[in-house]
Amino acid sequence: MARKDDPQTVEYEAKAKNLLKAELKRKGVTYGHLAEKLASMDIHETERNLNNKISRGGFSAAFLLQCLRAIGVHSLQLD
C-alpha cells in the first residue's frame, strides 16, 4: 500500500481532485448542489464536508464515482 506522502500518491490524489473539480465546474454544480444530489442517492454529506474532502483530494474511488454519477457524468477524457 502506498504511503500518503509518496510522491506518486500525492500526484494522483491531485489529479483526482482536479478532475472532480473540473467536472463540477463544467456541469455548473456547487458543493451545496452536490450534497443535494448525493442525498437523493442516499449518500449524506454536508456542503462543508464535501468542500473539505474534495480540497484534500484524499477521497476514495467509490466517492469519486458517486459524485460523478450524481452530477450526470457518463464518460471522462483522461489525458
C-alpha positions as CSV (number, residue, x, y, z in Angstrom):
1,M,0.0,0.0,0.0
2,A,1.3,3.4,-1.0
3,R,2.1,5.9,1.8
4,K,0.1,9.1,1.9
5,D,3.3,11.2,1.4
6,D,4.5,9.1,-1.5
7,P,5.1,11.4,-4.5
8,Q,3.0,9.3,-6.8
9,T,0.2,9.1,-4.4
10,V,0.2,12.9,-3.9
11,E,0.3,13.3,-7.7
12,Y,-2.7,11.1,-8.3
13,E,-4.7,12.5,-5.5
14,A,-4.2,15.9,-7.0
15,K,-5.3,14.6,-10.4
16,A,-8.5,13.1,-8.9
17,K,-9.2,16.3,-7.1
18,N,-8.7,18.4,-10.2
19,L,-10.8,16.0,-12.3
20,L,-13.7,16.2,-9.9
21,K,-13.5,19.9,-9.5
22,A,-13.4,20.4,-13.3
23,E,-16.4,18.2,-13.8
24,L,-18.3,20.1,-11.1
25,K,-17.4,23.4,-12.8
26,R,-18.3,22.1,-16.2
27,K,-21.7,21.0,-15.0
28,G,-22.2,24.2,-13.0
29,V,-22.7,22.2,-9.8
30,T,-21.8,23.8,-6.4
31,Y,-20.9,21.7,-3.3
32,G,-24.4,22.5,-2.0
33,H,-26.0,21.1,-5.1
34,L,-23.7,18.1,-5.0
35,A,-24.8,17.4,-1.4
36,E,-28.4,17.5,-2.5
37,K,-27.7,15.2,-5.5
38,L,-25.8,12.8,-3.3
39,A,-28.6,12.8,-0.7
40,S,-31.1,11.7,-3.4
41,M,-28.8,8.7,-3.8
42,D,-28.9,8.1,0.0
43,I,-25.4,9.4,0.4
44,H,-25.3,12.0,3.1
45,E,-22.5,14.6,3.0
46,T,-22.7,18.2,4.2
47,E,-21.6,21.0,1.9
48,R,-18.7,21.8,4.3
49,N,-17.7,18.1,4.4
50,L,-17.6,17.9,0.6
51,N,-15.6,21.1,0.4
52,N,-13.0,19.7,2.9
53,K,-12.9,16.2,1.4
54,I,-12.5,17.4,-2.2
55,S,-10.0,20.1,-1.2
56,R,-7.8,17.5,0.5
57,G,-8.0,15.2,-2.5
58,G,-7.6,12.0,-0.5
59,F,-11.0,10.5,-1.2
60,S,-11.8,7.0,-2.3
61,A,-12.5,5.9,-5.9
62,A,-16.0,5.0,-4.7
63,F,-16.6,8.6,-3.6
64,L,-15.3,9.9,-6.9
65,L,-17.7,7.6,-8.8
66,Q,-20.6,8.5,-6.6
67,C,-20.0,12.2,-7.2
68,L,-19.6,11.7,-11.0
69,R,-22.8,9.7,-11.1
70,A,-24.7,12.3,-9.0
71,I,-23.8,15.1,-11.5
72,G,-24.5,13.1,-14.6
73,V,-21.0,12.4,-15.9
74,H,-21.2,9.3,-18.1
75,S,-17.7,9.4,-19.6
76,L,-14.3,11.0,-18.9
77,Q,-11.4,12.1,-21.0
78,L,-8.2,11.2,-19.2
79,D,-5.1,12.9,-20.6
